[in-house]
């Protein structure tokens, strides 16, 4: 996701003003919420790089590899936004929580890329391509350790949230690796994997932000449920973008999941439609299940799937999860923060990268 500037040429201070990720216009445009979130994101970024720095030059280089490549920073953004539900928004513990969730996310990326044999991440060679699998895995472990150290300073409730989230992250990856149980619906299994691998950490992000801002318990609980649904919507959209996205924008070759045989929503819906007698779906499925080792074959399969109704159906499912996340916010008092959370839910789906 690209960034758009909130800067003004009127002064040197304005020229150095923080930025917010594009797609979150409602947050950026509010005269109070926008500057507060943007400034806090800059603080998170500085503390993030400080947290992963290491006195060992080699460990320092490997740890900073992905952090310096950029990223959407969706999780810390949600932590900061959720903190505005309480009376002590973006205080030191909120900032530290935002760093923790992004460190945890970064660590999972090192491991995921090894398991997926991914050549690129954020447009740059993955760590295992540069230094090998062992170094990449150990770097992920090192970053997890830094996240654990920081969360230990936040107290027992935060430790419990982090521990349970870490367990769910691991179980989600494990379930993806072993596949569905005998007789288990593939779509049900797929959603359970997303719940563990993606939704769990996004839910924790909102939960920690609300918790450390002193928000009411109802608001904290709402952020957990909201985060679960937003996280699912986010990953569903990510999987559709694997088919509909373009490498120049995403830094990722379209169809990577297809080539790796990763079951994602468009393919699962394609299989369901083919099994129901849809001849067009069956024809596309032949391409998807064929030999995709050549770039030409992969491009043909991607194009066919992109044009098939299964992809449109997948977008509709992602938007439905986003709509459900917005509905969860209903008990919250009307405010610009509530509106921004609704905008956030829709923005994670209505994107190109």
N, C-alpha and C positions, 0 to 999 in steps of 0.2 A: 504494500500500500504506500503510495507516495505521500509526501507531506506538502501542505500549503502554508504559506506564511501569513501570520497575523501582523506583519510589520507595517510601519508607517515611516515615510522618509522625513518626518518632521523633526526628529532628534536622533542623536547617536544612540540613546537608550532604546528608542523605538526600533532602530535598525538592528539591534541585537535581541529584539523581543523573541520569546519562545514560539514554537510552532505546534500545531495540532495535526494529527493524521487527517488527510483528506477524507471526506465522506461523513464527517461528524460536524456538519455546519451548524446545527442548533447549539452545540456546545461552544463552538468557536465564536459564534456571533453574539452570545449573551455577554453584556459588558462587564459582568462580575464573574460569572462562572468560567467563561472562556480564558481570560488572563490567569485566573487562579489555577485552572487545570494545566494550562500550557507551561506556566512557571514551575509547577510541581513536576511535570514530565521532564523538564530539563534537570531538575534536582535528582529525580530518579535515575536519569541517564548517567549523570556524573557519579552517583553513588554505586550504580551498577558496575561501571568500569573500574571503580575503586575496589569493589568487592571481589572482582575476579582477577585483579592484578596479583602477581606473585613475584617474590624475590628471585625465584629460579627463572632465568631467562627463557628456557624452553617451555616450561609450564605456563609462563606468562603469555608466550606467543600462541600456544595452542588454545588457552582459555579465552583469549581475546578474539580469536578467529571469527566466531559467529557473532559475538556482540558488536564488533566493529563493522560487520557487514550490514548492520541495520536490522529492520524488522518492523512489524506493524505495532508492536507494544500494546496489543489489545488488552492483555491481562492487567498490566499496571494502570492503564487508562481506566479500566473498570474499577479497580481498587480506589483510585482517586475520585472517580465520579460517585461511587457508593459512599465515600466518606462525607459527602455533602448532605447525606441524610441525617447526619448527627451534628451536634453543636461544636465539635472540634475538628473540622475538616482539615485534611492534609497536614496534620501534625507530624511530629518526628516518627511516631510508631506507624502511622499510615504510610509515610514515605518508605520506611523500612519494610513494611509488608509488601508494598509494590515491588521493591527490589527482590524480595524473597520469591514472589510468584514468577517474576521474569527469569531469575536465576534457575528456578526449577524447570521452567519451560525450556530454557537454553540447554540444560543438561539432557533433557529427554531428546532433543534434536540430535545431539551427538550419537546417542544410542540408536535412535530411529534410523539415521542415515546409514549406520553400519548394517543394521538388520535388513534394510531395504536395498543396500548396495547403490544408494543414490549418488550420482556423480556431481550434482550441483545443489547448492542451498543458497537462496537469496542471490542467485546469479554468480556465485563464486564456487570454486571447487570445495567439496565437503572435506572435513578434517581427515577422514579416513583415506581420501584420495591423496591428500598431501603427506600425511605422516603414517598411514597404515591403521588397521583396525584396532590394534591393541592400544595405541596412543589415543585414538578417538574415544574408546570406551573408558579408559582411565581419566581422560579429561572430563568426560561427562560425570564420572564419579567424583572428581575433584570439585566440580561446580556444585554438585549436590551437597557435598560437604560444606561448602561455603554458605549455601542456602540454609543448611541445618544449623550452622553456627549463628547466623543472623536471627533465625526464628527462635533459637533458644533464649535470646535476649528479650523476646516479646512476651514470654510467660507461658504458663501451662495450657491455656485454652488454644493459643496459637500453635503450640507444639502438637496438640491433639489434632487440630485441623490439618496441619502439614503431614503428620504421620498417616492419617486416614486417606488423605489425598494421594500421598506417595504409594500407599498400598493399592489404591484404585488405578493409578497410572500403570503400575506393574501388572495388575490383573488384566487390565484392558489390553496391554501389549501381549500378554500370555495368551489370552483368548483369541486375539487376532492371529497369533502364530500357529496355534493348534487347530483353529477352524471350528465350525459348528459341531455340536454333539450329534450323535446319530438321531435322526428324526427332528432335530431342531430347525425351525424355520430360518433360512439364511438371512432374511431381513431382520428378524428379531435378534439374531446373533450380531449382525452388523451394528444395530443400534446399541446393543450392550457394549460393544467394543468402543464405540464413540463416547458412550457415557463414561467409561473408565479413562480412556486415553486423552480425551479433550474436555468434556463437560466438567469433569471433576475439578480440574485446576481453575477453570473459568468461574465455577461456582465458589471455590475457595477465595478467589480474587475479590469478588464482590462481598463475600462474607467478612473477610479481614478488614476491608475498607470501612464497612459499616460498624463492625465491632469496635475498632480502635478510634472511631470518631465519637463514640458514645451514643450511637443511634439506639432507638428503642428495640427491644428483643423482636417485636413483630417485624420491624424493618430488616433486621439481620436475617431472620428466617425467610422473608420474602426474597432477599438477595440470593440466598442459597437456591431456592426453586427457580428464580429468574435466571441465575447463572447456569443451571443445568440445562434449561431450555435454550438459552442463547448459545451455550457451548455446542449443543447438538446442531443448532441451525448453522453455526459458523463452520463446523466440520462438514456438514452436508453440502454447504455452498463450496467449500474448498474442493470437495470431491467432484462436484459438477464442473468447477473451473478447470480441473485437470483435463476435461474434455473440451470446454468452450474457451478457455483462456488462450493467450498468445505468449510465446516465449519472451518476446521483447519487453512485455510488461511484467511478467511473473518471474522471469529468470529460470523457469522450469520448463522442460520440454513437454508440450502437451501430449497426453497419453502415457505418461510415466507409470501411472497406476495400472493401465491396461497392459503394458509390456511386462510389468512385474507380476501380473495375475492377481492384483489386489482387488477383492470384491468391493465395489463402491455402488452407491445408490443407482446411478444410471444403468450400470450393467445388471444389477439385481432386478430392476424393473424391466429391462430388456428381456432377461431370461423369463420373467413371469409372463410378459406379453407373448413371447414366442411359444411358451408352453400352453398358452390359452388359444393358440391358433393364429396369431398375427404373422402373416407371411413375410411382411417387411421386416419385422423384428427378427424373425428366423434368419433372414438373409444377412442382416447386420451382425447377428450373433456368430455366423460362420466366419466373418472377417475378424471379429473380436477374439474368437477362440483359435484363430489360425496362428501361423508362425509370424510373430511381430518383431523378429530380430532385425529386420531391415527397416530403415527409416521410411522407405516408400510404403511398405505394408502397414507400418504404424500410422502414418499420415492418412492412409485410406480408411483404416478402421476408425480413427478419430473423427474424420469428416463424416463418415456414415452414421456414427453414433450421435454426433453433434446435431445432425439433421433429423434424427429419429425422434418420435414423440416421447420416448422414454426420458430423454434429457429434459424436455419441457415439464414432464411429470415430476422429475427430480427437483427442478427449481420450485415447483408448486409445494412440494413437501418441505423443502427448506424454509420457504416463506411461511408455511403453516406453523412451524416450530417457532419462528420469530414472532408471529402473531400471538401464539400462546404465551410467549415470554412477556409480551406487552400486557396481556390480560392479567398476568400474575401481579402486576404493579397496581391494579385497581384499588386495593385498600389504602395505598399511600395517599397522603394529602396532596392536592393539586399544587404543583410547584414547577419551576423551571428544571429542577433536578429530575423530577418524575418524567417530564417531557423529554429531557435529554436521555434518560435511560430507555425510553421508548424509541427514540431516534437511534440510539446505540444498537438496539436489537435489530432494527431494520437495516442499519448500515453494514452490519457484519455479513448480511446476505446480498445487499445491493452493491456489489463491488466486482472488480474485474481481476483482482490479484489476491 
